[in-house]
Amino acid sequence: MPHPSITAQTYPHKPAFIMGASGEIVTFRQLDERSNQGAQLFRSLGLQAGDHIGLMLENNRHFLEIVWAAQRAGLIYTPVSTHLTREETAYIMQNCGARLFIGSLALSKVAQELRETETAVQHFYMVGGIKPGYESWEEAIDAQPDTPIDDQGNGQPMLYSSGTTGKPKGIFVAAPAHDVDTPPMIAQTIGPVFGFGEETVYLSPAPLYHAAPLHYCLMTTYNGGTIVVMEHFDAQQSLALIEEHRVTHSQWVPIMFIRMLKLPQEVREAYDLSSMQVALHAAAPCPVDVKDQMIQWWGEIIFEYYAASEGIGFTLIDSASWLTHKGSVGPALVGELHIVDDDGNELPPGEIGTVYFGGPQTTFEYFDEPTKTAEAFNDKGWATCGDVGYVDEDGFLYLTDRKNFMIISGGVNIYPQEIENALIGHDKIADVAVFGIPHEEFGEQVKAVVQPMNWADATDETAFEILEWLREKISSVKMPRSLDFHPELPRMDNGKLYKRRLVEQYSDSRDKPVK
């Protein structure tokens, strides 16, 4: 399992990654040289091992070159979402103490606003062009030698939580070793399970600033495989790229499955997907009907896992096991599963509570947030990310929702994910969010906001049709009291909804007629 610099010596002309839409190829030799130049630049600016940098980039060739430059220089690097505002980006840069920031001409509005904000950042670079206050990243590294720095290290990503329920938290997991040749933990554990190696062609359909896409790309490169990076997710283009590049491995989120399944049948059947060996998915619970259809379409190559950037545990389920445990994310492979009630008592199988992992596990901290770090652990040393679920008699985990999203209406606990999973099966719905809004008598009531497949269907008649259809699928206590239409829900590229924004928007709502 060699560092990409070794692969560059063995297979210099092999593509390290290919940009999906443009077809641009970066070979292992080019990746090696550009990452060396980036590391040389970091050292010339006085950045040493353990220093932090930040970057806000869309999916482009520079992203992975910069990441590997930071890795070789022993830096802690924080990619941030391209959807963040100036205030959100500035908060993250200030919180992590970034000394250098790399932006993109395509995202220059926030980059320029950040330049005017007080942070610890001392050096500002931009790819794809420049704006006032920024230097050209390309020109800066062109002036650097393409040989390794003398004191190479093992830099690590420090990603921030999505902030769906509050301010984002920096999740820091220390590197297992400082040596530059140390493979990422995922490459040593998950890679062999799924057969990642030199022959792997991995399709990355999601933004690289998210944890799973970034880590799977690092793992693919460490194993000498080739990555096909999509600039933006498009359901039909995903199928075309699998056929064109004979993709063997891929990683998805449920909303991508949903978008592909809603393509016309003739479009789905037009592409040869026979090269696919492993299709992984995670990030959000997958509706049972959606998973069923995907297995029927792609075969039993679909694997689902439950994990988090905190690295506190890992569950995994293959297609065959899922078909006998529908809705599960599998038994624990790393860590010991515990379901705990609000009083800290462990619950028996079938009882819903907060999901904790115990046993030997990776130590993590929320960067510069000791109180939040402490809150993630209970008195037994078990850790949680705040998800809610239960285990069955076989030890298989089933997730019901985030604890923060649970609705309490008239003393009854209602989990929005169950309602969302039912609604997404309606053929006029492209996306849906369910959450609680204030109610004078019951405390909270269930609210549904729907993104229709066609905006022409955003009518009272369609809303009534959807709710009547839903009544046959869930109990009356879980039924939304109102349903609104929205042209596009605030869903992140990793499949998670910014429910907080919707909750804030409707926080003053009361009983409203369905519309």
DOFI-866547 format. One record per residue (C-alpha): x, y negated, z negated. Coordinates in pm, whole numbers, plus 50000, padded with zeros to 5 digits. Layout:
<rs>
XYZ...
</rs>
This chain:
<rs>
500005000050000502394972650122502274935150082501254919450416504834907350459505884943850489503104951350737504354921350936507714938450974506174971951072503314959751295504104923251376501614920451662498714937751489495754914351421495514905951052492224888651120490044878351411487574849351404484244863751515482784835751725485934820751877487894853251909490994835951769493554861551649496124857551372498684885651372500444899051064503644881751177501824848351210500164853250872503534860950715505224830550867502384806050790502024818350434505784814450383505604778850514502694771250281504584785149982507634764450079505434733250090503984740449747507474743349599508644711449776505794692949603506854705949263504134732049218505314761449012503894795548927500744791748719499784757748861496294753349006495154742449351491674737949497490334741849848487034734850021487084750950364484574766650596485504800850735488474793250962491954806951027493564783950771491624798050478493394831550453496764816550547496484792450252495304819650015498314841450096500624811250064499254804949715499584841749628503274842049727503914810349529502304824649214499614797649210496094799949076493814789849360490154779749342488044780049658484824760249611481494762849785481074742150099477594732749973478774714349662478404676949613481174652949519480184654749152480144692849146483454695449331485094669149111483904687548799485554719848915488784702749019488964684448687488054715448486490714737648646493334710048650494064713649021497184694649127496584698449500493404699049708492944710850067489824700050250488534703250603487674677850870484384696150914483614689250547485274655550527482364637050365482784654350030486564654950070486694617150114484344611749821486544634249607489554612849700487854583649529487034603649215489284605348911490774640348881494184655448812494764661049185498004645149307498234658349665495494658049928495654677250257493174683950534492934709950812491514704051158492314666951152492684640050890490754612350720492094582850520493804594250202494654628750343497734643450507497624669550781498104704550639499224717850977501884691251025503104694850668503734732350691505144729751044508024710650886508744739150640510944770050696509064802550757511254822750522510134834150173510724811449875513354823449628510954827849336507924845049486505164853849240501704868949234499114841649260495504848349168492114834149259490094817148986486554815249110483704796048955480294809948874477594798649112475994774948867472484788148939471564783848573473884755648463477344741248517479734765248692482314783148481485844791548592486394828948558490034836848491491314872648501495064874848444497184892148708498264927648615501874918248701503764887848826505634906349102504624893849447504154929749572501534938449309498344949049490495054933649380493194955449129490394961649380492934975149631494115000949377490645011249258487905005349516490075007349828490865044549804487235053049717485955038450043488905047750262490385013350326493645017450516495645008250824492825019151058490184998650879488354971451072486434951650813483584927850904483274898350665479924881250734479884858450429481814827050326485314834850206484974812449902482744838749739484284865649521483354897449708484254885250060487554870949938488554901749740487564925950016489564905850268492604905950038492204943449995491884949350369495044929350441496964946750162496014980150319497184969050663493704967650814492114941151037489424916550930486744902451159485674869750998482304854951090482324817151088478624817850994476284846950938473964854651225471974887051221472304895651590475944884651614476774908051325475554937651528477404925451837480694922251645480354957351500480044970751853482754948552006485464954951745484444990251642484014978851284484475006451025483724988350697481524958950600480104941550295476644925550279474014909850056470324919350065469134888050246471414897850537469754931950553466384914750554467374891550839468704920651047465604941750983463374913151099465084912251439462894926451719463194964151746464644962152096467414939051973468334962151683468524991951915470654974152176473964977551986476245007351925476925008551550478395043651546481865031751436480525021451096481735043950814480975023350503478494995050447478734980150098476234956649942475864938249612475364902949466471584906149421469104934549368467964949249699464224955049748463504992349767461654990050100464564970850253467144996450135464955024950259464765009650606468515002950619469355039050533466925051150800468595027851052472315031150965472315064950799473725074650460476765051750487475335025050258476835020549911475594996549646477554984349347477014961449053479944941148927480924905648844483934883048879484474887348505485554923348575483754937248269482264967948437481384984648763478555007148877478265024649212475635044649397475775061449738472815066049972472115102049874471975093849501469945062549567467285082549752466735102349431467055071349207465425044349418466085009249294469145018849091472625003649122474145035848992475965048748685479005031348540482375039548692484245013348490483155004648137480405019547921476825008347982474754995147691471254979847697470744956247406467704937947269467634901847148468564912846795471684931146912470244966146880471064991847147467965003847333467135039247448466685049247815463765032347988463755001547761464544967847920467214946047765470444927147834473114946948019476434949847835479634968647916481914982647647485015004047640488354996247803487894966548032489644937648193490084907947962488654875948101487944840847987485854812048109488584787048176488834760247907485434771447774486114790747450482514788047330481064802047652483694829347651482744839247297479034839447388479704865847655480774891147388478784906147101480034917346761480964951546901483214936347167480814944947450480524918747725477634906747941476994883748236473384878148127471674903348354468654922948237467834959248314467484994648184469085028848225467265061048297467855095048137470595102148395472525070748298471655051748619471305014048580468304994748715468454956748719465284936748663466554900848675468754874448519467774867948158467574830848235464904836948500462534857748288459044842548266457124844547937453434839348008450974844447725453594864347536454194888147829457704891647978457584889148358460614895548579460514874848902462684899349098459894925249102457464900049252460034887249501460814922749614457134928449684456584895449867459584898650099457904928650258455204906650413455874902250784455234864450772457804858050496461484850950567462494843150208460854838749869461564825949519459484832849209459964814448879458094800748581456624766048550455094750048239451514758448146449674742247853447844773847742450174802647835453534785047799454574794148154452834805248469454174823348773455034801849073455904814949421457654794149687457794809950031459884802950339457744814950631459124832150939457334805251143456484771250997453174772051185452074797950928452524773650638448774770150589446204775450315444834804950508448224822150520448834815550150445494831450066446274860950294449654866550126448244865349774445414889049859447954912750012450114909949699447234918649465447374954249592451024957649497451494942649149449464939348830447224909148781449354895248494452294891648734450334874549012451524839449106448974813249007450074791949300452064795349621453824767949811455664768550142459184754950191461054751550523464274765850377464964778550027468204767749853469884801449891473654804149868475624822750130476284850949883472564858249869471774841249539469114814749504469714781049343466564786949141467564759448903466884733849176463414747849238462634749848867463644713548824461524703449124458444720148979459154714148611456284689548576453814711248767450594722648609447744743048751447644735049119445444749249389447154773549624448464755349929
</rs>
